[in-house]
Amino acid sequence: MAESRHVVAIPFPGRGHINPMMVLCRQLIACGIHITFVVTEEWRGLINSAHPLPPPELNFMTIPNCIPSEHGRGKDHKGFVKAVYTKMAEPVEKLFDQLEPVPQVIIADSYLPWAVEVANRRGIPICSLFTMSAAFFSVLLHFKRVPPPKTPQSPVREKDELVEKYIPSVRSIKLSDVDPLYVASLELALQAASTARKAQCMLFTSFYELESCVIDSLRKDLNYPVYTIGPSVPHMFPPKAESSDHLTWLDSQSKNSVLYISLGSFLSVSQSQFEEIAMGIHASKVKFLWVARENLSLVQEYCGDDGLVVPWCDQLNVLRHPSVGGFLTHCGFNSTLETLFTGVPVLALPIFWDQISNGRLLADEWSTGWNLRDIRGNNGTLNREEIKLAVMKLMDLERTEAKEIKERALNWSRTSKLAVKEGGSSFVSLKNFISDFIDRVEC
């Protein structure tokens, strides 16, 4: 039976896209559905060494390494995305000649527009999985409505307006949050959003209660089913009983006393901004756990002995830990969902792309922290004194404002957990997706 209920999953080749696709596949496997997961040979090796390992029921099929390596792709992000758009389609389509049985549906990342064309040519229903916020997708879908800045190469707004004026369902996000898109891979992203209209449905890793206004609007705009299945974190698995130095260290700290710091697995801050962050953390005297993927000794040297610097951690396990009271984050959407799921207040330090709108939503719409981008100097850099004060302010639960932020964060945690429980909005949405596209009866 499992073999006859077959789904092909094609993630965009990046950790922030593969992880939520893997979570969805785990959910489908738990429902007795057979999954074929398509990745490059390089990513197959990276997944093999990942924590946690993928479920044994997941069947991998690989294509050759026809795109630039994952290592160092941040040096030419636009070139990497362009290669994904132009070089992956042919080897993936060849795989379909080997697939038995033919899948009931293909689930492909929205940033793989060619997948829609491949599926439509073969007469296989395709569902587009968007691994960023629904609000950000709506911005891309309706981007022509947004007035451009006067100088796209160096966008500055004389008067900062809300995007809601032009896209009514998108609240809180400002035009200045959208302006950096003009100097990134905008045309490729707009192509992805436009092509998603040709899919048969849309899946969001968000949850309905978080973005109800946007979801309702998109259901009208797209004229096909829209399913919210998030928060796409490994919620179906209890915290692992890990034995590690950083968890042992967290066990020795007071409740809500540690600031967790992670600025992502892809792009990072400039050297000058890093130094200001590190010195600000040091001056705050707040306990910290910092995930730094390189230059660990340098980070520890700058920050001093009030915390711990590690090359990797299970982020969800760390955010669940009772000693963690705040999160200094780059605001990738996976991290955004994880901090909402665990009820941890944030200091938002967005760097790139959708992170900037996520930081705005966290601070201004969901009200679970502060957006540090708003207090940058004229040179675009936060200074150490501003960082010190922001950290101390967030972590001091004797302050009324910090206490209120913590309560709002806990409210979102309760709401997100209810969404994925039996009878919750995302639980029901996933069941509806399975019924509509995998178990449907052909007439």
N, C-alpha and C positions, 0 to 999 in steps of 0.2 A: 504493500500500500504506500509506504514511504517513498519508494522509487517512482510511483506514478504521480505523486504530488511533488513536482520538481520546479525549483526556482533557480535561475542563474543570477548571481549578484556580481556587479562590476563596479568596484569603487574607484574613485579618483586616486591615483598613486601618491598619497600623502597621509601621514599619520592621523591628522585631524579629520580625514575623510574615511580612512580604513577602519578606525576604531568604532565610530557609530554604525557603519555598515555591518561590522562584526557583531555588535550588540543586537541589531535587528535580526541577523541570521541566527543568533542563539535563541532569540524569541521564537522564530519560525521553526527551528529544529525542535524546540520544546513542544511544538504543536504537531510534530510528526512529519514535517516537511523536509524533503531532501534538497540540499543546497549545493550548487556548484559555484565556487568562489574564484573569480578570474583575476589574477595579478601577474606582474612581471616576475621573471626569475629572481631578480634582486629582492623584490618585496616578499617573495616566498621565503627566502632565507631570513629576512628581517622578522617576519612573523614567527618563524620557527624559534627564534631566539627571544621572542617577546615574553613579557610577564603580564597577564597569564597566557599560557599557551592556548591556541584555538581548540574548540571541542573536537574530539576525534570523528564525530559524525560529519564534519565539514569536509567536502571533497574539493580539493584545489586543482585548478587547471592553470597552467602558466603560459605566458607568451614570452618571446625573447626580449632582452633588454634593449628595446628600440627607442628609449627616451633617455635623457641625461640621468646620471646616477642621483640617488637620493642625497648622497653626501655632497654638500656644498651647493645644492640647487638654489639656495637663497641668493647666490651671487648673480644669477640671471633668472629671476622669477618669471618674467614675461617669456623668455626663450623656452623655459621649461614647460609652461602652460601651452605655448604654441606647439611644442613637440607632442604633447599629450593629445592635442586637438587634431594633429595631422598624421601621426605615425602609428597610433595604436589601433585604429579602426581595422586595417587589413588583417593583421595577425589575430585579432579577436574574432573577426568574422570567419576566419579559417577554422577556429575552434568549434564553431557552431556545426560544421560539417561532421564533427566527431561526436556530437552530443546525442545520447540516447538515454531516456526518452527525450523528445522535444519538450522544453519547459512550458509550464502553464503561463509563466510570466517571466520577464526580465526586469530586475531592479537595477537601475544604473544611476550613478551619481549625476546630478544635474549638470556638473561641469564636464560631462562627456557627451556633448551634443551629437556626435556621430553615432552614439549608441541608439538614439532614437531612430535615425535613418536605417541602421542595420536591422533593428527589430521590425520596423514597418515594412521593409523590403521582404522580410521572411514571414510576415503575417503573425508575429508573436506579440501579444500585448506587452507594452513597456511602461513601467512606473518610474517616475523620476524622484530620486531621493535627494532632498536639499538638506545639507548638514550645517546650515547656518540659520539664523533667525528668519521667521516668516516675514518680519518687518523688512529685513534686508532684501529678501527676495522680491517683495513688493516694490521696493525702491528701484531695483534693477528692471523689473517688469514694466514700470511706468516712468522710466528715467527721462523720457522725452518731455514729461510734464515739468521737470525741475529746471528752473532757470540756471544757466551756467554762470560761473564767476566771470568777471571782466577779463582776468588774465589766467587762463587755465594752467599755465606753466608754474605760476606762483599764486594760487587762489587765495584771495583775502576778501571777506565780505565786509562791506561798509556797515551793513545792518544785518544782523543775524536773525533769520526768520526760521520758523518751524517748517519742516517738510510737510506737515499736516495741511498747510495751506494749499498745497498742490496735489498731495496724495492723502485724502482725508482719513484713511484708516491708520496711517503711520503717525503715531503720537510720540512726542518727546524728542525725537531725532531732529537735529538742526541742519540747516544748509551747510554750515561749516563742518559738520561731521561727514557730509557727503562729498565736499570739495576735494579731499585727497584722492578720491576715486579717479579724478580726471588725469592724474599723473601716474596711474597704475595700468593694469591690464584691462581697462574698461571695455574696449570693443569686444574682447573675447568673452567677458562675463555677460555682456548684453546679448551676445549670440546664444549663450547657454540659456538665459532666461527666456528668450524668444522661442528657441527650439523646444523648450519644456512644454510649450502650448501644444505641441504635436504628439506628446505622450498621451497615455490613456488615463493616467491619474498622477497625483502628486503626494509624496510622503514627506512629512516634516519631522525632524527629530525634536522639535519643540512640543509643548503640550497646550491643549486648548485654553485652559484657564490663564496661562501666561500671556497669550496673544490672541484672545478671542475676537477682538475687533478686526484685526488683520486677517485672521483665518476666515471669518465670515465674508469679508470683502473679496478675498481670493476665490472663495467658492463660487461667487457670482462672476468674477472676472474670467476664470478659467473654463467654466462650463463643463467640468468633469469632476469626478470625486477627488476630494482633498482629505487626507487622513493625517491626524496628529498622533504620533506613536511614542512621544518622549515623556519625560526626559531620557534621552538615549545614553544612560549610564548603566553599568552592570548591576542594576538594582535587584535582579533576580538571584544574585549570589550574596550570601552574608559576608561580612568582613573576614578576610583570611587571617588565620592565626599565624602571622608571619613572625619570624625571629630575625630582627635586623637591628643594627646599632641605632639607627635614627628612631625606630619605634620604641626601643628601650629608653632612649634619651627622652622622647616625648612622654613616656610613662612617668618619668621623674619630675615633670614640670607641673605647675599648678593649672587648674582648669581655666580655659580661655586666656592663657597668658602668652601663647606663642603665635607669632606672625609667620605664616607660611608664605614663601616667595617663590614664584615660578613665572618666568617670562617667555615660556613657550619652547617648542621643539624645532622651530624653523627660523624665523627672523628674530633679531634681538635688538637691544638698544645700542646706541653709539658708546664708544669708550668713555667720552666725557660724561654722558648721562649715567653710565654704570657707576662711575666714580662718585657722582653726586648721590645716587641711590645708596651705595654702600656706606658712604660717610654719614648720610642721614640716618640710616638704620643704626649705625654704631653710636651716634650721638643720642638717639632716642632711649638707649639702654633697655629696649624691649627684647625679650628672648625671640629668636627667629630660627626657622629651618628653611634654608635656601637650596633649591635645586639648580645647580649650575652645571651645564653639560661640558664646559671646558674651563680651564684656568681656575680650578677649585682652590688651589693654595692662595692665589691672588685675591679671590673673593673673601676667603677666610682672613687673610691679612688685613684687608680694608675694613672688614666688619668687626673684627675683634673676637673676643671669647664669649660673647653673650649668646651665641647660637652655634648651629651646626650647618656645614655645607656638604651636600651630597651630590653625586652625579646622576642619581635616578631614585625615584620612589614610586610606589603605587599611590597616585595622587588621591584617589577616592578614599583609600584607607587612611591617609594622612588627614584629609579634611573631616573624616568621621571621628577622628581622635578628640576626646574631650578637652585636651590641653590646647588645641588650636582655636584661637579666638579671632583671627583675621587672615585675609588672603590678599597679598599684593600680586595682582594678576595682569597679564597682557590682554585678557578678555577674549581669547579664542572661544568659540561657542561651546565646545566640549567642556572647557573649564568653567564657563558661565553656568552651564546646566549642572555641573557637579557642585559648584558652590551654592546654588539655589537648592539642590537636593539635600545638601548636608546642613544648610542653615548657617553658613559662615559669612559674616560681613566682609565687604571688599574695599580695597583701594584700587581703583581702576587705572591702569597705565597702558592704554591701548597703543599699539605700534603701527598697525597696517590694516588695510582693507576693512572687513566687517567688524574687526575688533573695536574700531572707533565708535560705531553705532551701538555695539554691545555695551561699551563703557557708559554711553549716554543712557541706555535703557536701564542698566543696573542702578545708576545713580539717580536718574530723574523720573523714571516710570515705575520701576520695581522698588526703588528707595531702600536698597540694601547696602549702601556705602557712598563713597565720594569719588568723583572723577578727577584724578590728578591732572588730566589734560587741561582742565579749566584754569589751573593756577600756574601754568608755565610762563616763563619770562618771554620777552620779545624775541629771543634767539631760539625759542622752542624747547628750551631745556628747563627742567625742574631743578631748583637748587637744593642743597642738603638741608637747609634750615626749614624750607617748606615741607620736605619729606619727613624730617624729624617731627615737626608739629602735627602733620597728618597722621603719622603712625601712632603717636602718643594719644591723639584725640580718639582714634578708632579703638584702641586697645584699652582705654580707661572706661570700664563699665560703671564707674561711679558717676560719670557724666550722663546727664539726661539724654543728650542727643545720641550718644553711643549705645545707650541702653535701648532706646527706641529703634535704632537701626537693627540691633540684635533681635529684637522681638519681631520686626518685619521679616528678617531673614528666616527666623524659625517658622513664621506663618507660611512663607513660600515653601519651606521644607515639608511642612505638613501637607500642603496643597499638592506638591509634586509627587509625593509618595502615594497620596490618595488616587492620583491620576492613573498610576500603573497597577494599582490593586484591582482585584476582581470587581467589576462593576464601575470602575473609574473611567474617565473620558478616554484615556489612551488605551486602556485594556479593551474597551468596547470598539474603539476605532481600529485597532489591530485585528480583532475578530471580524469586523466588517470587511476589512481589506482581504483577509483570507477567504471569506465567503464570496466576495464579489469577483476576485481575480484568480484564486487558486482552486477553489471547490465549485466554481460555477458550472452549471449544466449547459452544455451546448444544445441549441435548439435544432 
